[in-house]
């Protein structure tokens, strides 16, 4: 069974597990690391929605997102503003689709 969960800003063990996944995942970048959640929240005051897909208690995909509100561009949920790379990183199509669907929801 696949579960989509949100990484909470103060969840140190969750951040460590997230980063372990990112460091081992092909296609993941420095910008997928959990530390960006703190940067986006504290420096830019954006709400963050760092989503992870878990199967049997193991992370199988991540999608870091931030809610950006701008007078010029409006309100949008975006994959890592101010970063060069972002988006879904997942072990399989099911996890990628589930993360994308949760972001759309």
KANORNOR-V206165 format. One record per residue. N is the residue number from 1. PHI is phi in radians with two decimals (NA if undefined). OMEGA is omega in radians with two decimals (NA if undefined). D_FIRST is the distance of its C-alpha to the first C-alpha in Angstrom with 2 decimals. Layout:
BEGIN
n=N phi=PHI omega=OMEGA d_first=D_FIRST
n=N phi=PHI omega=OMEGA d_first=D_FIRST
END
This chain:
BEGIN
n=1 phi=NA omega=-3.12 d_first=0.00
n=2 phi=-1.78 omega=3.09 d_first=3.79
n=3 phi=-2.10 omega=3.04 d_first=6.59
n=4 phi=-1.85 omega=-3.10 d_first=10.17
n=5 phi=-2.20 omega=3.12 d_first=12.81
n=6 phi=-1.83 omega=3.06 d_first=16.55
n=7 phi=-1.38 omega=-3.13 d_first=18.63
n=8 phi=-1.45 omega=-3.05 d_first=21.53
n=9 phi=-1.03 omega=-3.07 d_first=25.00
n=10 phi=-1.77 omega=-3.10 d_first=26.02
n=11 phi=-1.63 omega=-3.08 d_first=22.98
n=12 phi=-1.04 omega=3.09 d_first=24.69
n=13 phi=-1.10 omega=3.09 d_first=22.05
n=14 phi=-1.13 omega=3.11 d_first=19.47
n=15 phi=-1.13 omega=3.13 d_first=22.09
n=16 phi=-1.13 omega=3.12 d_first=22.67
n=17 phi=-1.16 omega=3.09 d_first=19.06
n=18 phi=-1.00 omega=-3.11 d_first=18.97
n=19 phi=-1.14 omega=3.09 d_first=22.30
n=20 phi=-1.08 omega=3.10 d_first=21.40
n=21 phi=-1.10 omega=-3.10 d_first=18.60
n=22 phi=-1.05 omega=-3.11 d_first=21.15
n=23 phi=-1.13 omega=-3.10 d_first=23.91
n=24 phi=-1.71 omega=-3.01 d_first=22.09
n=25 phi=-1.48 omega=3.02 d_first=20.52
n=26 phi=-1.09 omega=3.12 d_first=22.81
n=27 phi=1.60 omega=3.10 d_first=23.85
n=28 phi=-1.37 omega=-3.13 d_first=23.41
n=29 phi=-2.20 omega=3.04 d_first=26.70
n=30 phi=-0.90 omega=-3.07 d_first=28.55
n=31 phi=-1.28 omega=3.07 d_first=27.81
n=32 phi=-1.47 omega=-3.07 d_first=24.03
n=33 phi=-1.14 omega=-3.06 d_first=24.81
n=34 phi=-1.11 omega=-3.13 d_first=24.07
n=35 phi=-1.04 omega=3.10 d_first=27.84
n=36 phi=-1.12 omega=3.10 d_first=28.20
n=37 phi=-1.06 omega=3.13 d_first=26.63
n=38 phi=-1.12 omega=-3.14 d_first=29.67
n=39 phi=-1.07 omega=-3.10 d_first=32.08
n=40 phi=-1.13 omega=-3.13 d_first=30.98
n=41 phi=-1.34 omega=-3.03 d_first=31.10
n=42 phi=-1.46 omega=-3.08 d_first=34.34
n=43 phi=-1.39 omega=-3.04 d_first=36.40
n=44 phi=-1.93 omega=3.11 d_first=35.52
n=45 phi=1.08 omega=3.08 d_first=34.32
n=46 phi=-1.59 omega=2.96 d_first=31.28
n=47 phi=-1.19 omega=-3.12 d_first=28.26
n=48 phi=-2.06 omega=3.10 d_first=25.21
n=49 phi=-2.36 omega=3.13 d_first=21.59
n=50 phi=-1.56 omega=-3.06 d_first=19.92
n=51 phi=-1.70 omega=3.07 d_first=16.28
n=52 phi=-2.30 omega=3.05 d_first=13.66
n=53 phi=-1.75 omega=3.11 d_first=10.17
n=54 phi=-2.16 omega=3.04 d_first=8.31
n=55 phi=-2.27 omega=-3.11 d_first=5.83
n=56 phi=0.93 omega=3.08 d_first=6.91
n=57 phi=1.36 omega=-3.11 d_first=9.70
n=58 phi=-1.99 omega=3.11 d_first=11.00
n=59 phi=-1.19 omega=3.11 d_first=12.10
n=60 phi=-2.16 omega=3.09 d_first=11.53
n=61 phi=-3.14 omega=3.11 d_first=13.59
n=62 phi=-2.42 omega=3.06 d_first=16.19
n=63 phi=-2.58 omega=3.10 d_first=18.41
n=64 phi=-1.45 omega=-3.10 d_first=21.50
n=65 phi=-2.33 omega=3.05 d_first=23.33
n=66 phi=-2.36 omega=3.08 d_first=26.54
n=67 phi=-1.63 omega=-3.10 d_first=28.23
n=68 phi=-1.81 omega=3.08 d_first=31.74
n=69 phi=-2.03 omega=-3.07 d_first=34.56
n=70 phi=-2.39 omega=3.07 d_first=37.75
n=71 phi=-1.04 omega=-3.09 d_first=40.97
n=72 phi=-1.34 omega=-3.02 d_first=41.38
n=73 phi=-1.89 omega=3.13 d_first=37.89
n=74 phi=1.50 omega=-3.08 d_first=36.40
n=75 phi=-2.01 omega=-3.09 d_first=32.96
n=76 phi=-2.63 omega=2.97 d_first=29.94
n=77 phi=-1.60 omega=-3.01 d_first=26.52
n=78 phi=-2.30 omega=3.08 d_first=26.94
n=79 phi=-1.42 omega=3.01 d_first=25.43
n=80 phi=0.94 omega=3.03 d_first=27.63
n=81 phi=-1.10 omega=3.12 d_first=31.13
n=82 phi=1.23 omega=3.12 d_first=33.91
n=83 phi=-2.03 omega=-3.11 d_first=31.81
n=84 phi=-1.35 omega=-3.10 d_first=32.41
n=85 phi=-2.19 omega=3.09 d_first=28.84
n=86 phi=-2.97 omega=3.11 d_first=25.49
n=87 phi=1.65 omega=-3.09 d_first=22.59
n=88 phi=-1.27 omega=2.90 d_first=19.06
n=89 phi=-2.20 omega=-3.08 d_first=18.45
n=90 phi=-2.59 omega=3.13 d_first=15.23
n=91 phi=-1.28 omega=-3.07 d_first=14.39
n=92 phi=-2.67 omega=-3.10 d_first=13.49
n=93 phi=-1.12 omega=-3.14 d_first=14.12
n=94 phi=-1.08 omega=3.14 d_first=10.64
n=95 phi=-1.14 omega=3.12 d_first=10.45
n=96 phi=-1.08 omega=-3.14 d_first=14.14
n=97 phi=-1.14 omega=-3.14 d_first=13.99
n=98 phi=-1.17 omega=3.09 d_first=11.50
n=99 phi=-1.14 omega=3.12 d_first=13.87
n=100 phi=-1.09 omega=3.14 d_first=16.81
n=101 phi=-1.11 omega=3.12 d_first=15.85
n=102 phi=-1.17 omega=3.09 d_first=15.49
n=103 phi=-1.11 omega=3.12 d_first=18.83
n=104 phi=-1.16 omega=-3.13 d_first=20.40
n=105 phi=-1.14 omega=NA d_first=19.43
END
